Amino acid sequence: MSDPSPVRRPRPVPVEGMPAAVSVYEVGPRDGLQAESDVIPTAVKVALCSRLYAAGVRALEVTSFVPPSWIPQLADAREVVASVDVPDGARGVALVPNRRGLDDALSAGVREVAVVVSATDSFARANLNTDRAGSIARATEVVAGARAAGIPVRGYVSMSFGDPWEGAVDTAAVVDAASALSASGCRTLALGDTIGVATAGHVERMIDAVAAAGISRSALALHLHDTYGQALANVYAGLRNGVVEFDSSVGGLGRCPYAPGATGNLATEDLVWMLEGLGIRTGVDLVALARTSAWLSRIRGRRYASRVAAALEASPIPDREETPA
């Protein structure tokens, strides 16, 4: 008997009440690479971004304009932006920590930026060199500058579900931070499960709380880490509660710096497999995405965390396989 044909895509089985389409917001080149210990050559970063766009990604966080002393892995931000060709209709986003970072990003030609605030004082002090209120004030200054320049801003609320120093996070603190970003003019608000401790019920409750403050559910995104294997369950909770943008990282690139040895970002392949299985359009080609993961894995000599990428590698994908319409 011949071997069965390899399964390369899930069978779509729609579920009532789900959105018809969602945005996959790819963070591998920024959040994924900055968490890695090695510094990736600029040419590889540019090729990674180009491959992701070619695979159908239309929302890509390309880099971050932070001081090299903070994150040496992203010291080549200007060179990366200059070399990446953002397709028409696609987003090429750069994270900026402050007004100077915004000015650098604007001068490099970036047309969308992201800002980060913290729902806790401990994370703000450890990672943003300020307190919670200071992180919000700094971010709103950046938003004002970006809006004056005519470019959209995406806001992150880090530590929305748990903090490695403080433990449980007050829901009111998350709502206050999200409300401040919304009022300042952020187009999208990403609630960050920075250490991957959220569960589906917690996600639903947080979305409800933020929505009750007057923020549209369609303006929310979820930035989920898979530290405890809950990311896809949390995506499902988000889908059932009006969220239509989800962050992920190709191959599961990145890690959780607060849980040594644990998986970090939700893998884009795993996310797309689940969404396709629910009959939800993403515009991302799963086979092309898996090829990108395999390519990057070979270059770096490291295995990826994505289970879907590993499964697809076990059933070799012909280089010239046609992509179904």
C-alpha positions in Angstrom: 0.0 0.0 0.0 1.3 3.5 -0.9 1.8 6.1 1.8 -1.1 8.4 2.4 -1.0 11.9 0.9 0.5 14.3 3.4 -2.0 16.6 5.1 -0.9 20.1 4.5 -4.0 22.1 5.4 -6.9 21.5 7.8 -10.4 20.7 6.6 -12.5 23.9 7.1 -15.4 23.3 9.5 -17.0 26.7 10.2 -18.4 27.5 13.6 -21.4 29.7 14.0 -20.7 33.2 15.4 -17.1 33.3 14.2 -15.8 36.2 12.1 -15.4 35.6 8.3 -11.9 36.9 8.3 -9.2 38.1 10.7 -5.8 39.9 10.6 -2.7 37.9 11.4 -0.3 40.4 12.9 3.2 38.9 12.4 5.8 39.9 15.1 8.6 37.5 14.4 11.1 40.1 12.9 10.7 42.3 15.9 9.4 40.6 19.1 10.7 37.2 18.0 14.2 38.3 17.1 14.7 40.7 20.0 14.1 37.8 22.4 16.8 35.6 20.8 20.3 35.5 22.1 22.0 35.7 18.7 22.1 38.7 16.4 20.7 37.9 13.0 22.4 39.4 9.9 20.5 42.3 8.4 20.2 40.5 5.0 18.5 37.6 6.7 16.1 39.9 8.5 15.2 41.6 5.2 14.8 38.2 3.4 12.5 37.1 6.3 10.3 40.1 6.0 10.1 39.6 2.2 9.2 36.0 2.5 6.5 36.8 5.1 5.0 39.3 2.8 5.2 36.9 -0.1 3.3 34.3 2.0 0.4 36.7 2.3 1.2 38.4 5.6 -0.3 41.9 5.5 0.5 43.2 9.0 4.1 42.9 9.8 6.1 44.4 12.7 9.4 44.8 11.0 11.7 46.2 13.7 12.0 48.5 16.7 13.8 51.9 16.9 15.3 51.4 20.4 18.8 52.3 21.5 21.3 49.5 20.5 22.4 49.3 24.1 18.9 48.2 25.0 18.3 45.7 22.3 21.5 45.0 20.2 19.5 42.4 18.1 17.7 45.3 16.5 20.5 47.8 16.1 20.1 47.8 12.3 16.5 49.1 12.3 17.2 51.8 9.8 18.9 49.5 7.4 16.1 46.9 7.6 13.4 49.5 7.0 15.3 50.9 4.0 15.6 47.5 2.4 12.2 46.0 3.0 9.7 46.6 0.3 6.2 46.9 1.9 3.6 45.7 -0.7 0.7 48.0 -1.5 -2.1 47.6 1.0 0.2 46.0 3.6 1.4 47.3 6.9 5.1 47.7 7.8 5.1 48.6 11.5 8.0 49.7 13.8 7.8 49.8 17.6 9.1 53.0 19.1 9.8 53.5 22.9 9.7 57.3 23.0 9.7 60.5 21.0 13.3 60.1 19.9 12.5 56.6 18.6 9.5 58.0 16.7 11.6 60.7 15.1 14.1 58.1 14.0 11.4 55.9 12.6 9.8 58.8 10.7 13.1 59.8 9.2 13.6 56.2 8.1 10.3 56.3 6.2 8.2 54.2 8.6 4.4 54.6 7.9 3.0 53.0 11.1 4.3 52.7 14.6 3.5 50.8 17.8 3.9 52.0 21.4 4.0 49.9 24.6 2.6 50.7 28.1 2.5 48.5 31.1 -0.4 47.5 33.3 2.0 47.1 36.2 4.7 49.3 37.9 7.2 46.4 38.2 7.3 45.6 34.5 7.4 49.3 33.6 10.4 49.8 35.8 12.3 46.7 34.6 11.6 47.1 30.9 10.5 50.7 30.2 12.7 52.6 32.8 9.7 54.3 34.3 6.5 53.5 36.3 3.1 52.6 35.0 1.9 56.2 34.8 5.1 57.3 33.2 4.9 54.6 30.5 1.4 55.8 29.6 2.5 59.5 29.5 5.4 58.6 27.3 3.3 56.6 24.9 0.6 59.3 24.6 3.3 61.8 23.7 4.5 59.4 20.9 0.9 58.9 19.7 0.4 62.7 19.5 3.6 63.0 17.4 2.7 60.2 15.1 -0.8 61.5 14.5 0.6 65.0 13.7 2.7 63.2 11.1 -0.4 61.5 9.7 0.6 57.9 10.6 -1.5 55.4 12.6 -0.4 54.0 15.9 -0.9 50.5 17.5 -0.9 50.3 21.3 0.3 47.4 23.4 -0.8 47.0 27.1 1.9 44.6 28.4 1.3 42.4 31.4 -2.5 42.5 30.9 -3.0 39.0 32.5 -0.2 38.4 34.9 3.1 39.8 36.0 6.2 37.8 37.0 6.9 40.2 40.0 3.4 41.2 41.1 1.4 38.1 40.2 -2.2 38.8 39.5 -2.9 42.1 37.6 -5.7 44.4 38.5 -8.3 44.5 35.7 -8.9 48.2 36.4 -5.2 48.9 35.7 -5.5 47.2 32.3 -8.7 49.1 31.5 -7.1 52.4 32.5 -4.1 51.8 30.3 -6.2 50.7 27.3 -8.5 53.7 27.8 -5.6 56.1 27.9 -4.2 54.7 24.6 -7.6 54.7 23.0 -8.2 58.3 24.0 -4.8 59.4 22.7 -5.7 58.1 19.2 -4.3 54.5 18.9 -6.1 52.7 16.1 -5.6 49.2 17.6 -5.1 48.1 21.2 -3.3 44.8 21.8 -3.8 43.2 25.2 -0.6 41.4 26.0 -0.4 38.1 27.8 3.3 38.8 28.1 4.2 35.7 30.2 1.6 33.4 28.8 -0.5 32.8 32.0 -3.9 33.7 30.7 -6.7 31.2 30.2 -9.8 31.4 28.1 -12.2 32.6 30.8 -9.7 35.3 31.9 -9.4 36.5 28.3 -13.2 36.8 27.9 -13.5 38.7 31.2 -10.7 41.1 30.2 -12.2 41.8 26.8 -15.6 42.4 28.4 -14.1 44.8 30.9 -12.2 46.8 28.2 -15.3 46.9 26.0 -17.4 48.1 28.9 -15.1 51.1 29.1 -16.3 52.1 25.6 -13.5 50.6 23.5 -14.8 48.8 20.4 -14.1 45.0 20.4 -13.1 45.3 16.8 -10.3 47.7 17.8 -8.8 45.1 20.1 -6.0 42.6 19.3 -4.5 39.8 21.4 -0.8 39.4 21.8 -0.5 35.9 23.2 2.4 33.8 24.4 2.2 30.1 24.6 4.3 29.5 27.8 1.7 27.2 29.3 0.2 25.9 26.1 -2.9 28.1 26.3 -2.5 30.5 23.4 -4.8 28.8 20.9 -7.5 28.4 23.5 -7.2 32.1 24.2 -7.4 32.9 20.5 -10.7 30.9 20.4 -12.0 32.9 23.3 -11.0 36.1 21.6 -12.8 35.1 18.4 -16.0 34.3 20.3 -15.8 37.8 21.8 -15.3 40.1 18.8 -11.5 40.2 18.4 -10.3 40.1 14.8 -6.6 40.7 15.1 -4.1 38.3 16.6 -0.3 38.5 17.1 2.0 35.6 16.3 5.5 34.8 15.3 6.7 32.7 12.4 7.9 29.3 13.6 7.2 30.3 17.2 10.3 32.5 17.0 11.1 34.1 20.3 10.8 33.1 23.9 9.4 34.1 27.2 12.3 35.8 29.1 10.5 35.4 32.4 10.0 31.6 32.1 13.4 30.1 31.2 13.1 27.2 28.8 9.5 27.9 28.0 8.0 28.7 24.6 7.3 32.3 24.0 5.2 33.7 21.1 2.3 31.9 19.6 3.5 30.3 16.3 2.0 31.8 13.2 1.6 28.4 11.5 -0.3 27.1 14.5 -2.6 30.1 14.5 -3.3 29.9 10.7 -4.0 26.2 10.9 -6.6 26.7 13.6 -8.2 29.7 11.8 -8.3 27.8 8.5 -9.9 24.9 10.3 -12.6 27.2 11.5 -13.2 28.5 7.9 -11.8 31.9 8.8 -9.9 33.7 6.0 -6.4 35.1 6.9 -4.9 35.7 3.4 -1.8 33.8 4.6 -0.6 30.8 2.7 0.2 28.0 5.2 2.6 26.1 2.9 4.6 29.3 2.0 4.7 30.1 5.7 6.0 26.7 6.6 8.7 27.0 3.9 9.8 30.3 5.5 10.1 28.6 8.9 12.1 25.7 7.5 14.4 28.2 5.7 15.0 30.2 8.9 15.5 27.1 10.9 18.2 25.9 8.6 20.0 29.3 8.6 20.0 29.5 12.4 20.6 25.8 13.1 17.7 25.7 15.5 14.4 23.9 15.7 11.2 25.9 15.7 8.6 25.7 18.4 5.7 25.5 15.9 4.0 22.1 16.0 2.4 22.7 12.6 5.7 23.7 11.0 7.3 20.5 12.5 4.5 18.4 11.2 4.7 19.9 7.7 8.4 19.4 7.6 7.8 15.7 8.4 5.8 15.6 5.1 8.2 17.3 2.8 6.7 20.2 0.8 7.8 20.3 -2.9 9.5 23.6 -3.7 7.2 24.2 -6.6 3.9 23.1 -5.2 1.1 25.3 -6.4 -0.8 27.3 -3.9 -4.6 26.8 -4.1 -6.6 29.9 -4.8 
